[in-house]
Structure formats: C-alpha cells, structure tokens
Amino acid sequence: MNTVKNKALKQLLWIGMGSIAMFFAGLTSAYIVRKAEGNWVDFILPEWFFYSTIVIVISSLLLIFATRRIKKNKEIFALIVIVFLLGILFTYLQVNGWKELTSMGVYLTGEGSNVAGSFLYILTLSHLVHLAGGLIALFFAAINVKTKKYNSESFLGLEITAIYWHFLSFLWIYLFFFLKYL
C-alpha cells in the first residue's frame, strides 16, 4: 500500500512540474514572439544572475549528496540546512540583480520601462515564486530530518523535495541561458 501512495505522490509532483514547465514554455515563447515584433531594448544581464546560477547548481549537488547519505542512514541535517541557506542566498542574488537592472534604467512597469525588461522581471520573479515553494519544502524536510522521521527505508518527503529542487535548478539554468543569449 505504501508503494502505491509513494507512486501517486511522485506522479502528482511530475504533473505539477509539467504544469510549471508549460507555464515557462509559454512565457519564453511569448518573449521570442514579442522580441521579433521590434521596440525591444537590449541590455546586459547583471552578473548577479550568473552568481545565482552557481549557487543553485551547488545547492542541487548538495541535495544529491544528502539523498545518497540518507539511503545509508547517515546524518544529513547540516546538508539540508546548507541547501536551504543557499536557496536564501539565491534569492538575495536575484534581488541584487533586479536592483542593478533598475540602476541601469530597466524597469518592470511605468515610465521608462520596456517590454524586454518587463519580460525579464516576470520570468525571474515567477521562478523565484516557485523557488519559495522549494524553500518551504526544504524547511519541512529539515524538520523531518532533525526529528528522525527519515531513514534509509522511509525518505519520500526528502526525495520529492529533492526532485522539485533539481527541477527548479534546471529551470533556472534554462532561463539564465535563455535570457543571456537570446
């Protein structure tokens, strides 16, 4: 019975991630179509977004390591906390990227805004909203690790959290290269 529940929960996660992927596919498609229409102001993507890419990749690698360790009943609390803190650092770096954009005259809306900047803010903010869900999941995973609810036989919550976090990492890498080179 537990295996059936586990499969159902993982399927729901994959359906949710598929929906998120379609959302971003729609946004990036709209970006491409709108850019081709003209009236597009090109600007250099702030380095803060590159730094945030490095941070999210490291966090994802640490989560892989944590998942492997829990399968061997080894301690992972510190790893989960570090991944959570890296998620916070990712957010901080994104906000700094937005601050630099505004100092360059790139705004979301209002006087002086351009559709190119608006798309960048919408794409990055949408990713950050989904990342907030990942941070909440990491927070609860850390609690469950601390209270010893996970072990080598039972760690579904951690596994689902890790899958979602890896998805967010890949999604950010896609968005970063999309915004930087398209």
Secondary structure as UniProt FT lines:
FT   HELIX           2..36
FT   HELIX           47..70
FT   TURN            71..73
FT   HELIX           77..103
FT   TURN            104..105
FT   TURN            111..112
FT   HELIX           115..146
FT   TURN            147..148
FT   TURN            152..153
FT   HELIX           156..181
//
